[in-house]
Amino acid sequence: MSTSGNQPLSGAIFEESELLTVAELSRICAVDERHIVELVDEGVISIVEIGTTEWRFSGTALRRTRLALRLERDLEINLAGVALALDLMEEVERLRRALQERS
């Protein structure tokens, strides 16, 4: 019998209000920093302006980056398609919340 299922999982709690650098975001998402730049260029994620020369990203960017990477990998969608899919998914969620508030 294998004991690999008995190993504890490890992780970290990330506060949405914390800001990440390009290096931190790429490390957490296990992608090259150049790919993070491509996500920014395509409009998949946005930079939080804080008045420094280094880009900073919010927790929302972390969530969008992880989802974007899954869409790229699992569905083989290009970055333009990923950006559109994420925007549409967020719009559907916004509309669902609005419907729930009305009832």
DSSP file (Angstrom, degrees, kcal/mol; ACC not computed):
  #  RESIDUE AA STRUCTURE BP1 BP2  ACC     N-H-->O    O-->H-N    N-H-->O    O-->H-N    TCO  KAPPA ALPHA  PHI   PSI    X-CA   Y-CA   Z-CA
    1    1 A M              0   0    0      0, 0.0     2,-0.2     0, 0.0     0, 0.0   0.000 360.0 360.0 360.0 137.1    0.0    0.0    0.0
    2    2 A S        -     0   0    0      1,-0.1     3,-0.3     2,-0.0     4,-0.0  -0.545 360.0-159.8 -81.0 142.4    1.3    3.4   -0.9
    3    3 A T    >   +     0   0    0     -2,-0.2     3,-1.7     1,-0.2     4,-0.3   0.360  69.0  99.2-100.0   4.3    1.8    6.0    1.8
    4    4 A S  G >  S+     0   0    0      1,-0.3     3,-0.9     2,-0.2    -1,-0.2   0.801  77.9  58.3 -64.0 -26.8    1.8    9.0   -0.6
    5    5 A G  G 3  S+     0   0    0     -3,-0.3    -1,-0.3     1,-0.2    -2,-0.1   0.642  99.8  60.0 -74.1 -14.0   -1.9    9.7    0.3
    6    6 A N  G <  S+     0   0    0     -3,-1.7    -1,-0.2     2,-0.1    -2,-0.2   0.454  77.6 109.8 -93.6  -1.4   -0.9   10.1    3.9
    7    7 A Q  S <  S-     0   0    0     -3,-0.9     2,-0.1    -4,-0.3    -3,-0.0  -0.548  74.5-113.6 -77.0 137.9    1.5   13.0    3.4
    8    8 A P        -     0   0    0      0, 0.0     2,-0.3     0, 0.0    -1,-0.1  -0.387  25.7-124.4 -69.8 147.4    0.2   16.3    4.8
    9    9 A L        -     0   0    0     -2,-0.1     2,-0.3     2,-0.0     0, 0.0  -0.637  23.6-156.1 -86.0 148.3   -0.6   19.1    2.3
   10   10 A S        +     0   0    0     -2,-0.3     2,-0.3     2,-0.0     0, 0.0  -0.921  24.7 138.6-123.9 154.4    1.2   22.4    2.7
   11   11 A G        -     0   0    0     -2,-0.3     2,-0.4     2,-0.0    -2,-0.0  -0.958  38.1-112.3-171.3-176.6    0.1   25.8    1.6
   12   12 A A        -     0   0    0     -2,-0.3     2,-0.5     2,-0.0    -2,-0.0  -0.986  20.5-124.8-136.8 146.4   -0.1   29.5    2.5
   13   13 A I        -     0   0    0     -2,-0.4     2,-0.5     2,-0.0    -2,-0.0  -0.789  27.0-158.7 -89.5 130.2   -3.0   31.8    3.2
   14   14 A F        -     0   0    0     -2,-0.5     2,-0.4    45,-0.0    -2,-0.0  -0.947   9.4-139.0-116.0 123.7   -2.9   34.8    1.0
   15   15 A E    >   -     0   0    0     -2,-0.5     3,-1.7     1,-0.1    44,-0.1  -0.643  12.6-135.9 -79.1 132.5   -4.7   38.0    1.9
   16   16 A E  T 3  S+     0   0    0     -2,-0.4    43,-1.6     1,-0.3    44,-0.3   0.776 104.3  59.1 -58.1 -27.1   -6.5   39.7   -1.0
   17   17 A S  T 3  S+     0   0    0     41,-0.1    -1,-0.3    42,-0.1     2,-0.1   0.635  85.0  98.9 -81.0 -13.1   -5.1   43.1    0.3
   18   18 A E    <   -     0   0    0     -3,-1.7     2,-0.4     1,-0.0    41,-0.3  -0.405  68.7-135.1 -72.2 151.6   -1.5   42.0    0.0
   19   19 A L        -     0   0    0     39,-0.1     2,-0.3    -2,-0.1    39,-0.2  -0.874  14.4-155.2-110.3 143.5    0.5   43.0   -3.1
   20   20 A L  E     -A   57   0A   0     37,-2.8    37,-2.6    -2,-0.4     2,-0.1  -0.885   9.2-135.1-116.3 145.9    2.8   40.8   -5.1
   21   21 A T  E  >  -A   56   0A   0     -2,-0.3     4,-2.6    35,-0.2     5,-0.2  -0.395  36.3-101.4 -83.7 172.2    5.8   41.6   -7.3
   22   22 A V  H  > S+     0   0    0     33,-0.5     4,-2.7     1,-0.2     5,-0.2   0.922 124.8  51.1 -59.4 -44.1    6.2   40.0  -10.7
   23   23 A A  H  > S+     0   0    0      1,-0.2     4,-2.1     2,-0.2    -1,-0.2   0.913 111.7  46.1 -62.3 -43.5    8.8   37.6   -9.2
   24   24 A E  H  > S+     0   0    0      2,-0.2     4,-2.8     1,-0.2     5,-0.2   0.922 113.4  48.6 -66.1 -43.9    6.4   36.6   -6.4
   25   25 A L  H  X S+     0   0    0     -4,-2.6     4,-2.1     1,-0.2    -2,-0.2   0.916 112.9  47.7 -63.1 -43.0    3.4   36.1   -8.7
   26   26 A S  H  X>S+     0   0    0     -4,-2.7     5,-2.2    -5,-0.2     4,-0.6   0.882 113.0  48.9 -66.6 -36.7    5.5   34.0  -11.1
   27   27 A R  H ><5S+     0   0    0     -4,-2.1     3,-0.6    -5,-0.2    -2,-0.2   0.937 112.3  47.2 -67.0 -46.7    6.9   31.9   -8.2
   28   28 A I  H 3<5S+     0   0    0     -4,-2.8    -2,-0.2     1,-0.2    -1,-0.2   0.884 119.3  40.1 -62.2 -38.8    3.4   31.2   -6.7
   29   29 A C  H 3<5S-     0   0    0     -4,-2.1    -1,-0.2    -5,-0.2    -2,-0.2   0.465 107.3-127.1 -91.3  -2.1    2.0   30.4  -10.1
   30   30 A A  T <<5 +     0   0    0     -4,-0.6     2,-0.3    -3,-0.6    -3,-0.2   0.902  66.7 121.2  57.1  46.6    5.1   28.4  -11.2
   31   31 A V      < -     0   0    0     -5,-2.2    -1,-0.2    -6,-0.1    -2,-0.1  -0.915  69.6 -91.6-131.8 161.9    5.5   30.3  -14.5
   32   32 A D    >>  -     0   0    0     -2,-0.3     4,-1.1     1,-0.1     3,-1.1  -0.397  34.3-119.4 -68.8 148.1    8.3   32.4  -16.0
   33   33 A E  H 3> S+     0   0    0      1,-0.3     4,-1.9     2,-0.2     5,-0.1   0.820 113.3  63.6 -58.7 -31.7    8.2   36.1  -15.3
   34   34 A R  H 3> S+     0   0    0      1,-0.2     4,-2.0     2,-0.2    -1,-0.3   0.847  98.3  54.9 -62.0 -32.8    7.9   36.7  -19.1
   35   35 A H  H <> S+     0   0    0     -3,-1.1     4,-2.1     2,-0.2    -1,-0.2   0.873 104.4  53.4 -69.2 -35.6    4.6   34.9  -19.0
   36   36 A I  H  X S+     0   0    0     -4,-1.1     4,-2.0     2,-0.2    -2,-0.2   0.918 108.2  50.7 -62.0 -42.8    3.3   37.3  -16.4
   37   37 A V  H  X S+     0   0    0     -4,-1.9     4,-2.8     1,-0.2    -2,-0.2   0.901 108.6  52.0 -61.4 -41.2    4.3   40.2  -18.6
   38   38 A E  H  X S+     0   0    0     -4,-2.0     4,-2.0     2,-0.2    -1,-0.2   0.887 107.3  52.6 -62.5 -38.8    2.4   38.6  -21.5
   39   39 A L  H  X>S+     0   0    0     -4,-2.1     5,-2.3     2,-0.2     6,-1.0   0.893 111.7  46.3 -63.6 -39.3   -0.7   38.3  -19.3
   40   40 A V  H ><5S+     0   0    0     -4,-2.0     3,-1.2     3,-0.2    -2,-0.2   0.936 111.2  51.6 -66.5 -46.7   -0.4   42.0  -18.5
   41   41 A D  H 3<5S+     0   0    0     -4,-2.8    -2,-0.2     1,-0.3    -1,-0.2   0.843 111.4  47.6 -59.5 -35.1    0.1   42.9  -22.2
   42   42 A E  H 3<5S-     0   0    0     -4,-2.0    -1,-0.3    -5,-0.2    -2,-0.2   0.538 115.8-114.4 -85.6  -7.1   -3.0   40.9  -23.2
   43   43 A G  T <<5S+     0   0    0     -3,-1.2    -3,-0.2    -4,-0.5    -2,-0.1   0.635  80.1 125.2  85.4  13.6   -5.1   42.5  -20.4
   44   44 A V  S   <S+     0   0    0     -5,-2.3     2,-0.3    -6,-0.2    -4,-0.2   0.908  80.1  18.2 -71.1 -42.3   -5.6   39.3  -18.5
   45   45 A I  S    S-     0   0    0     -6,-1.0     2,-0.3    -9,-0.2    -2,-0.3  -0.913  76.6-137.4-128.2 157.3   -4.3   40.8  -15.3
   46   46 A S        -     0   0    0     -2,-0.3    12,-0.4    -3,-0.1     2,-0.3  -0.853  14.8-122.1-116.8 150.5   -3.8   44.4  -14.2
   47   47 A I        -     0   0    0     -2,-0.3     2,-0.7    10,-0.1    10,-0.2  -0.676  20.1-133.0 -85.8 139.7   -1.0   46.2  -12.4
   48   48 A V  B     -B   56   0A   0      8,-3.4     8,-0.5    -2,-0.3     2,-0.5  -0.869  23.6-134.8 -91.7 118.9   -1.8   48.0   -9.2
   49   49 A E        +     0   0    0     -2,-0.7     6,-0.1     1,-0.1     8,-0.0  -0.622  38.9 157.8 -77.5 122.8   -0.1   51.4   -9.4
   50   50 A I        -     0   0    0     -2,-0.5    -1,-0.1     2,-0.2     3,-0.1   0.217  63.2 -99.4-129.5  13.8    1.7   52.2   -6.2
   51   51 A G  S    S+     0   0    0      1,-0.3     2,-0.3     2,-0.0    -2,-0.1   0.698  86.3 110.2  79.9  19.6    4.2   54.8   -7.4
   52   52 A T  S    S-     0   0    0      2,-0.3    -1,-0.3     1,-0.0    -2,-0.2  -0.735  76.2-117.7-117.3 172.3    7.3   52.6   -7.7
   53   53 A T  S    S+     0   0    0     -2,-0.3     2,-0.4    -3,-0.1    -1,-0.0   0.651  92.9  81.7 -82.7 -14.6    9.1   51.3  -10.7
   54   54 A E  S    S-     0   0    0      1,-0.0    -2,-0.3    -4,-0.0    -4,-0.2  -0.769  85.6-116.9 -95.2 135.5    8.3   47.7   -9.9
   55   55 A W        -     0   0    0     -2,-0.4   -33,-0.5    -6,-0.1     2,-0.3  -0.385  29.3-163.3 -66.3 144.1    5.0   46.2  -10.9
   56   56 A R  E     -AB  21  48A   0     -8,-0.5    -8,-3.4   -35,-0.2     2,-0.3  -0.977   0.5-158.6-129.9 145.7    2.7   45.1   -8.1
   57   57 A F  E     -A   20   0A   0    -37,-2.6   -37,-2.8    -2,-0.3   -10,-0.1  -0.937   9.6-134.5-127.2 146.8   -0.4   42.8   -8.3
   58   58 A S     >  -     0   0    0    -12,-0.4     4,-1.5    -2,-0.3     3,-0.3  -0.285  36.9 -95.7 -88.5 176.7   -3.4   42.3   -6.0
   59   59 A G  H  > S+     0   0    0    -43,-1.6     4,-2.3   -41,-0.3     5,-0.2   0.814 124.7  61.3 -61.8 -31.2   -5.0   39.1   -4.9
   60   60 A T  H  > S+     0   0    0    -44,-0.3     4,-2.7     1,-0.2    -1,-0.2   0.900 102.0  51.4 -62.3 -40.5   -7.4   39.4   -7.7
   61   61 A A  H  > S+     0   0    0     -3,-0.3     4,-2.6     2,-0.2    -1,-0.2   0.873 108.0  52.6 -64.6 -36.8   -4.5   39.2  -10.2
   62   62 A L  H  X S+     0   0    0     -4,-1.5     4,-2.3     2,-0.2    -2,-0.2   0.945 111.5  45.4 -62.5 -47.9   -3.3   36.0   -8.4
   63   63 A R  H  X S+     0   0    0     -4,-2.3     4,-2.1     1,-0.2    -2,-0.2   0.924 115.4  46.8 -61.6 -45.7   -6.7   34.4   -8.8
   64   64 A R  H  X S+     0   0    0     -4,-2.7     4,-2.8     1,-0.2    -1,-0.2   0.879 110.9  53.1 -65.2 -38.0   -7.1   35.5  -12.4
   65   65 A T  H  X S+     0   0    0     -4,-2.6     4,-2.5     2,-0.2    -2,-0.2   0.935 109.6  47.5 -63.6 -45.9   -3.5   34.3  -13.2
   66   66 A R  H  X S+     0   0    0     -4,-2.3     4,-1.8     1,-0.2    -2,-0.2   0.915 115.0  45.5 -62.2 -43.3   -4.2   30.9  -11.8
   67   67 A L  H  X S+     0   0    0     -4,-2.1     4,-2.4     2,-0.2    -1,-0.2   0.904 111.8  52.5 -66.4 -41.0   -7.5   30.6  -13.7
   68   68 A A  H  X S+     0   0    0     -4,-2.8     4,-2.6     1,-0.2    -2,-0.2   0.907 108.1  50.9 -60.9 -42.8   -5.8   31.9  -16.9
   69   69 A L  H  X S+     0   0    0     -4,-2.5     4,-2.5     1,-0.2    -1,-0.2   0.876 109.9  49.9 -64.8 -37.5   -3.1   29.3  -16.7
   70   70 A R  H  X>S+     0   0    0     -4,-1.8     4,-3.2     2,-0.2     5,-0.6   0.914 110.8  49.4 -66.2 -42.0   -5.6   26.5  -16.2
   71   71 A L  H  X5S+     0   0    0     -4,-2.4     4,-1.5     1,-0.2     6,-1.2   0.918 113.4  47.2 -62.9 -42.3   -7.6   27.7  -19.3
   72   72 A E  H  X5S+     0   0    0     -4,-2.6     4,-0.7     4,-0.2    -2,-0.2   0.940 120.8  36.9 -61.2 -47.8   -4.4   27.9  -21.3
   73   73 A R  H  <5S+     0   0    0     -4,-2.5    -2,-0.2    -5,-0.2    -3,-0.2   0.953 125.0  34.6 -73.4 -52.0   -3.3   24.4  -20.2
   74   74 A D  H  <5S+     0   0    0     -4,-3.2    -3,-0.2    -5,-0.2    -2,-0.1   0.872 132.7  25.6 -78.2 -38.0   -6.5   22.5  -20.0
   75   75 A L  H  <<S-     0   0    0     -4,-1.5    -1,-0.2    -5,-0.6    -3,-0.2   0.449  96.2-129.3-106.2  -2.3   -8.5   24.0  -22.9
   76   76 A E     <  +     0   0    0     -4,-0.7     2,-0.3    -5,-0.3    -4,-0.2   0.889  47.7 164.6  54.6  44.0   -5.5   25.2  -25.0
   77   77 A I        -     0   0    0     -6,-1.2    -1,-0.2     1,-0.1    -2,-0.1  -0.730  35.3-123.4 -90.9 139.2   -6.9   28.7  -25.3
   78   78 A N     >  -     0   0    0     -2,-0.3     4,-2.4     1,-0.1     5,-0.2  -0.270  33.3 -97.3 -75.1 170.9   -4.6   31.5  -26.5
   79   79 A L  H  > S+     0   0    0      1,-0.2     4,-2.5     2,-0.2     5,-0.2   0.849 123.5  53.1 -62.6 -36.7   -4.1   34.6  -24.3
   80   80 A A  H  > S+     0   0    0      1,-0.2     4,-2.0     2,-0.2    -1,-0.2   0.919 112.4  46.0 -63.5 -41.5   -6.7   36.7  -26.2
   81   81 A G  H  > S+     0   0    0      2,-0.2     4,-2.8     1,-0.2    -2,-0.2   0.871 110.7  53.2 -66.9 -37.7   -9.2   34.0  -25.7
   82   82 A V  H  X S+     0   0    0     -4,-2.4     4,-2.7     2,-0.2     5,-0.2   0.929 108.1  50.2 -62.2 -46.1   -8.3   33.6  -22.1
   83   83 A A  H  X S+     0   0    0     -4,-2.5     4,-2.1     1,-0.2    -2,-0.2   0.924 113.7  45.4 -59.1 -45.5   -8.8   37.4  -21.5
   84   84 A L  H  X S+     0   0    0     -4,-2.0     4,-2.5     2,-0.2    -2,-0.2   0.924 112.6  50.5 -64.0 -45.6  -12.2   37.2  -23.1
   85   85 A A  H  X S+     0   0    0     -4,-2.8     4,-2.5     1,-0.2    -2,-0.2   0.911 111.2  48.5 -60.5 -43.6  -13.2   34.0  -21.2
   86   86 A L  H  X S+     0   0    0     -4,-2.7     4,-2.3     2,-0.2    -1,-0.2   0.911 111.4  49.7 -64.1 -42.5  -12.2   35.6  -17.9
   87   87 A D  H  X S+     0   0    0     -4,-2.1     4,-2.0    -5,-0.2    -2,-0.2   0.914 112.9  47.0 -62.5 -42.5  -14.2   38.8  -18.6
   88   88 A L  H  X S+     0   0    0     -4,-2.5     4,-2.4     2,-0.2    -2,-0.2   0.888 110.7  52.0 -67.2 -39.0  -17.3   36.8  -19.6
   89   89 A M  H  X S+     0   0    0     -4,-2.5     4,-2.1     1,-0.2    -2,-0.2   0.904 110.8  47.9 -63.4 -40.9  -17.0   34.6  -16.5
   90   90 A E  H  X S+     0   0    0     -4,-2.3     4,-2.3     2,-0.2    -1,-0.2   0.875 110.4  51.9 -67.4 -36.7  -16.8   37.6  -14.3
   91   91 A E  H  X S+     0   0    0     -4,-2.0     4,-2.4     2,-0.2    -2,-0.2   0.908 108.7  50.3 -66.0 -41.8  -19.8   39.2  -16.1
   92   92 A V  H  X S+     0   0    0     -4,-2.4     4,-2.3     1,-0.2    -2,-0.2   0.922 111.4  49.0 -60.8 -44.0  -21.9   36.1  -15.5
   93   93 A E  H  X S+     0   0    0     -4,-2.1     4,-2.3     2,-0.2    -2,-0.2   0.902 110.4  50.6 -63.2 -41.0  -20.9   36.1  -11.8
   94   94 A R  H  X S+     0   0    0     -4,-2.3     4,-2.1     1,-0.2    -2,-0.2   0.915 111.3  48.3 -62.8 -42.7  -21.9   39.8  -11.5
   95   95 A L  H  X S+     0   0    0     -4,-2.4     4,-2.1     2,-0.2    -2,-0.2   0.874 109.4  52.8 -66.4 -37.8  -25.2   39.1  -13.2
   96   96 A R  H  X S+     0   0    0     -4,-2.3     4,-2.3     2,-0.2    -1,-0.2   0.920 109.6  48.8 -62.6 -43.8  -25.9   36.1  -10.9
   97   97 A R  H  X S+     0   0    0     -4,-2.3     4,-2.1     1,-0.2    -2,-0.2   0.911 110.2  51.6 -62.5 -41.2  -25.2   38.3   -7.8
   98   98 A A  H  X S+     0   0    0     -4,-2.1     4,-1.2     1,-0.2    -1,-0.2   0.884 110.1  49.1 -63.4 -38.5  -27.5   41.0   -9.1
   99   99 A L  H  X S+     0   0    0     -4,-2.1     4,-1.1     1,-0.2    -1,-0.2   0.895 109.9  51.2 -67.4 -39.6  -30.3   38.4   -9.6
  100  100 A Q  H  < S+     0   0    0     -4,-2.3     3,-0.3     1,-0.2    -2,-0.2   0.871 107.4  53.4 -64.9 -36.8  -29.8   37.1   -6.1
  101  101 A E  H  < S+     0   0    0     -4,-2.1    -1,-0.2     1,-0.2    -2,-0.2   0.814 105.8  54.6 -67.6 -29.8  -30.1   40.6   -4.7
  102  102 A R  H  <        0   0    0     -4,-1.2    -1,-0.2     1,-0.2    -2,-0.2   0.764 360.0 360.0 -75.4 -25.4  -33.4   41.1   -6.5
  103  103 A S     <        0   0    0     -4,-1.1    -1,-0.2    -3,-0.3    -2,-0.2   0.482 360.0 360.0 -93.8 360.0  -35.0   38.0   -5.0
